[in-house]
Amino acid sequence: MKNINIPMLSLATLVILMFVLVGISIAFRNVWFVLLFILLGFGFMGYGLSLKRKRK
């Protein structure tokens, strides 16, 4: 069995949480939080992809 990469797993979980919070912000009709969580989600995703690219 392969070892679990805990930092990358937590970063992926954080990205998923940001997009879940986008959905909750849409439900509350708060445009500012929608924009904030979308930017944070894509920011964390880009950071994770850059880390993955540096490892290879």
N, C-alpha and C positions, 0 to 999 in steps of 0.2 A: 504494500500500500504506500502511496506517495505521501510525503509530508505536506501539511497544510500551511500555506503562506499566510500567516495571520495578518500582517500589515495590509496586504493586497485584498484580503477578504474583508477587513474592516473598512477599507476605502470603497470597495464595491457596495458594501452595505450602506455606507454613508450616501453614496450616489442614489441608491434606490430610495433611501429615506427622503432625500431632497425632492425626488419626483412624486413621492407619496404626499409630501407636504404641499406640493403644487396643487394636487387634486383637492386637498383639504382647503387650501386658500381659495380655489375656484368655488367650492361649496359655500364658503363664507363671503364670497364676492368681494375679496380684497385684492385689488389689482397690484398694489405695491408688493405684497407678499408673494404673489404669483411671479412677478418679475424677479424678485430677489431670489426665490428658490430655484427658478429656471437658470439664472446666472450661476448660482452656487453649484447646481447639479452639473452643468456643463463644465464649469471650472474644475471641480473635483474629477470629473471624467477625463478631461484633458490632462490633468496632472497625473492620473493613473496611467494613461496611455503613454505619456512621456517617460514615466518610470519604467514601464514595460519595455519601451524601445531602447532605453539606456542599458537594460540588463542583457539584451541580446546582442 
